[in-house]
Structures are given as C-alpha cells and as structure tokens.
Amino acid sequence: MDIKQLRYFIAIAEEGSLSAAAQRVNVAQPSLSQHVLSLERDLGVKLLERSPRGVSLTQAGEVLLSHAREIAGALENAVEAVRRSGSEPMGDVSFGLPSSVSMVLSVPLAETVRLELPKVRLRAIEAMSGFIQTWLEDQSIDLGILYDVSAVRHLTHRQLMTEDLFFFSAPDAWPFETRAGTAVRLSDLSPVELVLPSKHHGLRTMIDRFTRSQGVQLSVATEMDALSQIKTMVSRGSGYTILAPAAAIDFVERGELIMAPIIEPRMTRPVYLVRNPAKPVTTASRELERITIEVIRDLVARGIWRAEDPPEMTGT
C-alpha cells in the first residue's frame, strides 16, 4: 500500500464512481480498478460494492477511508511545513497573548510584521493564560506569552522581562490620605475593596500567592475576568485593582485612572515567551519570535511598557 493508492481510493469513495474518479485523478479507469483490486488483495478484505449506479464502500472501506484521509492530510501538512521552513518566511503564525500583554504589544507587533514579513500572516489570539498554556501543549498555536512556567517545564521558554504590578484608582476616588498616585505599601491595601480576576486567572493566582507569602489579606469585593470591565468599573470609582501598567495604559493616558507603585515589598512578575518544542519551528515563527523581542525591547526603552530591561535571552 502506498500514498498513491490511498489517494486513488479517496477519489473513488468521494466520487462514488470509477469513471468519475478516473477523470479526477487523470488515470485510466482500468488502471484505477487494478489499484483497488491490489489494495483488496493486500488487505484481504473487500473495500467496494459495485452496482450499475456506481460504487459504495463496505464497512472495511469506510474504515480505510477514514485512515486514508488522515494519512493524506498528514502528508500534505508535512510538505507544507517543510516548504515553510525554507529561507523566506511565509505562512501563518499563531500567537497567544494574555489581555494585559495584548493591550500594549499586539498592534505594534502586527504593524512590524506587516512591514518586515509581508508574506507572514500573524494570528494574534487574546486569551487568559490557562487557555494559552493549553493551546501551547496541544500545539494549536506556535508561540505564547505566559507569566508562570512552573507547570510547563517541558516547554521551551525565555524570560523577556520582569514587570511591577501597580495599584489603580479613579482620580477622584483615591482611598488613602497620601497624595494621589504616590507609592502605597502592600499592607495598606488590606482594607481597600478590590476588583480582581477570579481565582482561575493567572494574575489572581500570582497576587494571592504573593500576598499570602507576605502575610497580607486582601479584600476582594468583586471578581471579574474581563480586563476592560475591570478598568471601567475602577474608573467609575466602584472599586480598585492591581494590574501591570501595560494593561491599563489606555485608561491612564486618558486620565480615567491613576496608578501607584506598590512597595514594601514590590509586587513583580516575570514575562516569558513560550513555544512547544514538539511543534515544528518554521522560518516564519522563528522570525516572529525575533521581531517580538525587538518590539518589546523598544516598548520598554520608550517607557510604554513599564518593566525592567529584558535580560539576555536564554532558552530553557
């Protein structure tokens, strides 16, 4: 059995006629019949039922069709992957971005890709970290950004930066006696009613773990997993939140939110670029990784993304 025989068999099954299949694959009908007979001899089963109206599949034929389609599809994917791994970057690249990262990175990254990689089509997917981790593991996406890689040590990851988390308030609802926007101690946040993501969200997990380690109990009045709704609620004076500055830069620039550093101690989190080594690395995805690092470094250098300078990139 070879791939040519399987493709002929798929054509016969889909056309329901030897003559129509022969025209489709550009092979003489007697030759096509011989291929089918050869398959049946090799497998020791009958694959087709012939009638004046055409051909239909036996149960064994249905089983073979399912596997034949899977094999032919896998071969086509392999050929395409090899072609895309050539010298010129081309093809689709999917990139999973948490909401806070997407807010600041997705647009400049997409613009840079359009200019530098005109034959690459970027698919930027905004989602919670848990979904991104799952998609990386099942190879649904090429690249992803995560904050916590403790559960994905089998994946390749590079630390891009370390960013501080800040306290956010509406300008006219500052809850402390200090001047609005001045640094606040972590312990001072205990009585403040916060709007945070739910416990299955990566940011909330990180905040809870950090505050527990410091013996600080936060008051979470509302749980909300949509970043835009969190910012809107806080801007209306209906609570406060803890976010990375990049996640709320739009509201801060419009004067709808003010942010303050959290001190004693600082609340920080690392940012990682992650890929699954089991997924083939195309030239396009490799170039997207390079451009992502360059764009992030530029955003940090210009103060658009508030974070420590990215360390030297070392794969793990």
C-alpha positions as CSV (number, residue, x, y, z in Angstrom):
1,M,0.0,0.0,0.0
2,D,1.3,3.5,-0.9
3,I,0.1,7.0,-0.8
4,K,-0.9,7.0,-4.5
5,Q,-3.2,4.0,-3.9
6,L,-4.7,5.8,-0.9
7,R,-5.3,9.0,-2.9
8,Y,-7.0,7.0,-5.7
9,F,-9.2,5.2,-3.1
10,I,-10.2,8.6,-1.6
11,A,-11.2,9.8,-5.0
12,I,-13.3,6.7,-5.8
13,A,-15.0,6.9,-2.4
14,E,-15.8,10.7,-2.8
15,E,-16.9,10.4,-6.4
16,G,-18.9,7.2,-6.0
17,S,-17.9,6.2,-9.5
18,L,-14.8,4.7,-11.0
19,S,-15.2,6.7,-14.2
20,A,-15.6,10.0,-12.4
21,A,-12.7,9.2,-10.1
22,A,-10.5,8.3,-13.1
23,Q,-11.2,11.7,-14.6
24,R,-10.4,13.4,-11.3
25,V,-7.0,11.8,-10.8
26,N,-6.3,11.6,-14.5
27,V,-5.8,7.9,-14.6
28,A,-7.3,5.3,-17.0
29,Q,-10.3,3.6,-15.4
30,P,-8.9,0.0,-15.9
31,S,-5.7,1.1,-14.2
32,L,-7.8,2.6,-11.3
33,S,-9.7,-0.7,-11.0
34,Q,-6.4,-2.6,-10.8
35,H,-5.2,-0.4,-7.9
36,V,-8.4,-1.1,-6.0
37,L,-8.1,-4.9,-6.6
38,S,-4.4,-4.7,-5.5
39,L,-5.5,-2.9,-2.3
40,E,-8.2,-5.5,-1.6
41,R,-5.7,-8.4,-2.1
42,D,-3.1,-6.8,0.2
43,L,-5.6,-6.1,2.9
44,G,-7.5,-9.3,2.5
45,V,-10.9,-7.6,2.6
46,K,-13.5,-6.2,0.1
47,L,-13.5,-2.4,0.0
48,L,-16.1,-1.6,-2.6
49,E,-19.5,-2.8,-3.6
50,R,-20.1,-2.3,-7.3
51,S,-23.5,-1.8,-8.9
52,P,-24.9,-0.2,-12.1
53,R,-25.3,3.0,-10.2
54,G,-21.6,3.2,-9.2
55,V,-19.7,2.0,-6.2
56,S,-20.2,2.2,-2.5
57,L,-17.9,1.4,0.4
58,T,-18.1,-1.7,2.5
59,Q,-17.6,-1.4,6.3
60,A,-13.9,-2.1,5.7
61,G,-13.8,0.5,3.0
62,E,-15.3,3.1,5.5
63,V,-12.5,2.3,7.9
64,L,-9.8,2.6,5.3
65,L,-11.3,5.9,4.0
66,S,-11.0,7.4,7.5
67,H,-7.4,6.4,7.9
68,A,-6.5,7.3,4.2
69,R,-7.8,10.9,4.7
70,E,-5.8,11.2,7.9
71,I,-2.6,9.9,6.3
72,A,-3.0,12.1,3.2
73,G,-3.7,15.1,5.3
74,A,-0.7,14.5,7.5
75,L,1.5,14.2,4.4
76,E,0.2,17.5,3.0
77,N,0.8,19.1,6.3
78,A,4.4,17.8,6.4
79,V,5.0,19.0,2.8
80,E,3.7,22.5,3.7
81,A,5.8,22.6,6.9
82,V,8.9,21.7,5.0
83,R,8.2,24.4,2.4
84,R,7.6,27.0,5.1
85,S,10.8,26.1,6.9
86,G,12.8,27.3,3.8
87,S,14.7,30.5,3.6
88,E,11.9,33.0,3.1
89,P,9.4,33.5,6.0
90,M,5.9,32.8,4.8
91,G,2.7,31.3,6.0
92,D,0.5,31.6,9.2
93,V,1.9,32.0,12.7
94,S,-0.4,31.9,15.7
95,F,0.5,33.8,18.9
96,G,-1.4,33.6,22.2
97,L,-1.3,36.8,24.2
98,P,-2.8,37.5,27.7
99,S,-5.1,40.5,27.7
100,S,-2.6,42.7,29.6
101,V,0.1,42.0,27.0
102,S,-2.2,42.2,24.0
103,M,-3.2,45.7,25.1
104,V,0.3,47.1,24.6
105,L,2.0,44.6,22.2
106,S,-0.5,43.3,19.6
107,V,-0.8,46.5,17.5
108,P,2.9,47.4,17.2
109,L,3.8,43.8,16.7
110,A,1.2,43.4,13.9
111,E,2.4,46.6,12.2
112,T,6.0,45.5,12.3
113,V,5.2,42.0,10.9
114,R,3.3,43.6,8.0
115,L,6.4,45.8,7.2
116,E,9.2,43.2,7.7
117,L,7.5,39.9,7.0
118,P,5.0,40.7,4.2
119,K,4.4,37.0,3.4
120,V,3.7,36.1,7.0
121,R,0.1,36.2,8.3
122,L,0.1,36.8,12.1
123,R,-2.9,35.5,14.1
124,A,-2.8,37.2,17.5
125,I,-5.2,35.5,19.9
126,E,-6.1,37.3,23.1
127,A,-6.9,34.9,26.0
128,M,-6.4,34.0,29.6
129,S,-3.1,32.4,30.5
130,G,-4.7,29.0,31.2
131,F,-6.1,28.8,27.7
132,I,-2.7,29.8,26.2
133,Q,-1.0,27.1,28.2
134,T,-3.4,24.5,26.9
135,W,-3.1,25.7,23.3
136,L,0.7,25.5,23.5
137,E,0.6,22.0,24.9
138,D,-1.8,20.7,22.2
139,Q,0.2,22.6,19.5
140,S,-2.8,24.7,18.5
141,I,-0.5,27.8,18.5
142,D,3.1,28.5,17.6
143,L,4.0,30.9,20.3
144,G,2.5,32.2,23.6
145,I,3.3,34.6,26.4
146,L,2.9,33.3,30.0
147,Y,3.7,34.7,33.4
148,D,4.1,31.4,35.2
149,V,6.0,28.5,33.7
150,S,6.3,26.3,36.8
151,A,3.7,23.9,35.3
152,V,5.2,23.8,31.8
153,R,8.8,23.0,32.3
154,H,8.6,20.6,29.3
155,L,8.0,23.7,27.1
156,T,10.8,26.0,25.8
157,H,10.6,29.4,27.4
158,R,12.6,32.6,27.5
159,Q,12.2,35.3,30.1
160,L,11.5,38.6,28.4
161,M,11.3,40.9,31.4
162,T,10.2,41.5,34.9
163,E,7.3,43.9,35.4
164,D,5.9,45.5,38.5
165,L,2.3,45.4,39.4
166,F,0.7,48.7,40.3
167,F,-2.3,49.9,42.3
168,F,-5.1,51.6,40.3
169,S,-7.7,54.0,41.3
170,A,-10.1,56.5,39.8
171,P,-8.6,60.0,40.1
172,D,-11.4,61.3,42.3
173,A,-11.6,58.1,44.5
174,W,-8.1,57.9,45.9
175,P,-8.6,55.9,49.2
176,F,-5.5,57.0,51.2
177,E,-4.5,60.2,53.0
178,T,-1.4,60.4,50.9
179,R,-1.2,62.4,47.6
180,A,-3.0,60.5,44.8
181,G,-0.5,58.4,42.8
182,T,2.2,58.2,45.4
183,A,3.6,54.7,46.3
184,V,1.5,52.6,48.6
185,R,2.6,49.9,51.0
186,L,1.3,46.4,50.3
187,S,-0.1,46.2,53.8
188,D,-2.1,49.4,53.2
189,L,-4.2,47.5,50.6
190,S,-5.8,45.2,53.1
191,P,-9.0,47.2,53.8
192,V,-9.4,48.5,50.2
193,E,-12.2,46.9,48.2
194,L,-10.6,45.4,45.1
195,V,-11.9,44.3,41.7
196,L,-9.7,41.3,40.6
197,P,-10.0,38.4,38.2
198,S,-11.3,35.1,39.6
199,K,-9.1,32.5,41.2
200,H,-8.5,30.5,38.0
201,H,-6.9,33.5,36.3
202,G,-3.1,33.7,36.2
203,L,-2.9,37.2,37.6
204,R,-5.1,36.4,40.5
205,T,-3.1,33.3,41.3
206,M,0.1,35.3,41.4
207,I,-1.4,38.1,43.5
208,D,-2.9,35.6,46.1
209,R,0.4,33.6,46.3
210,F,2.4,36.8,46.8
211,T,0.2,38.4,49.4
212,R,0.0,35.1,51.4
213,S,3.8,34.9,51.5
214,Q,3.8,38.5,53.0
215,G,1.0,37.7,55.5
216,V,-1.4,40.2,53.8
217,Q,-5.1,39.5,53.4
218,L,-6.7,41.4,50.6
219,S,-10.4,42.4,50.4
220,V,-11.7,41.2,47.0
221,A,-15.2,42.7,46.7
222,T,-15.8,41.8,43.0
223,E,-14.3,39.1,40.7
224,M,-14.3,39.9,37.0
225,D,-12.3,38.1,34.3
226,A,-12.7,40.8,31.6
227,L,-9.9,43.3,31.7
228,S,-11.9,46.1,30.0
229,Q,-14.7,45.7,32.5
230,I,-12.3,45.8,35.5
231,K,-10.8,49.1,34.2
232,T,-14.2,50.6,33.5
233,M,-15.5,49.7,37.0
234,V,-12.5,51.1,38.7
235,S,-12.6,54.3,36.6
236,R,-16.2,54.8,37.8
237,G,-15.0,54.8,41.4
238,S,-16.6,51.4,42.1
239,G,-13.5,49.7,43.5
240,Y,-9.8,49.5,43.0
241,T,-7.5,47.0,41.3
242,I,-3.9,45.7,40.9
243,L,-2.6,45.4,37.3
244,A,0.5,45.7,35.3
245,P,0.8,49.3,33.9
246,A,0.8,47.9,30.3
247,A,-2.7,46.6,30.9
248,A,-4.2,50.0,31.7
249,I,-2.1,52.4,29.7
250,D,-5.1,53.4,27.6
251,F,-7.2,54.5,30.7
252,V,-4.2,56.2,32.3
253,E,-3.4,58.2,29.2
254,R,-7.0,59.4,29.0
255,G,-6.9,60.4,32.7
256,E,-9.6,57.9,33.7
257,L,-7.3,56.0,36.0
258,I,-4.2,56.8,38.1
259,M,-1.6,54.3,39.1
260,A,0.7,54.0,42.0
261,P,3.7,51.7,42.7
262,I,3.3,49.1,45.4
263,I,6.2,49.0,47.8
264,E,7.4,47.2,50.9
265,P,7.7,44.9,49.1
266,R,7.3,45.4,45.3
267,M,4.9,43.0,43.6
268,T,6.7,41.8,40.5
269,R,6.1,39.1,37.9
270,P,8.3,37.6,35.1
271,V,7.1,37.5,31.5
272,Y,8.0,34.5,29.3
273,L,7.9,33.8,25.6
274,V,7.0,30.1,25.3
275,R,6.8,27.5,22.5
276,N,6.3,23.8,22.4
277,P,9.5,22.0,21.1
278,A,7.3,19.2,19.7
279,K,5.7,21.7,17.2
280,P,7.9,22.2,14.1
281,V,9.6,25.6,14.0
282,T,9.1,27.3,10.7
283,T,11.1,30.2,9.4
284,A,8.1,32.4,9.9
285,S,7.6,31.5,13.6
286,R,11.3,31.9,14.2
287,E,11.3,35.4,12.6
288,L,8.2,36.3,14.6
289,E,10.0,35.4,17.8
290,R,12.9,37.6,16.8
291,I,10.6,40.6,16.0
292,T,8.6,40.1,19.2
293,I,11.7,40.5,21.3
294,E,12.8,43.6,19.3
295,V,9.4,45.2,19.6
296,I,9.2,44.5,23.4
297,R,12.7,46.0,23.9
298,D,11.6,49.1,22.0
299,L,8.4,49.5,24.1
300,V,10.4,49.1,27.3
301,A,13.0,51.6,26.2
302,R,10.4,54.2,25.4
303,G,8.6,53.7,28.7
304,I,5.4,52.4,27.0
305,W,5.8,49.0,28.7
306,R,6.9,49.6,32.4
307,A,9.3,46.9,33.1
308,E,12.9,46.1,33.8
309,D,15.1,45.8,30.8
310,P,14.8,42.4,29.2
311,P,17.6,40.1,30.3
312,E,19.8,38.2,27.9
313,M,17.7,35.7,26.1
314,T,18.5,32.1,27.1
315,G,16.2,29.2,26.2
316,T,15.1,26.9,29.0
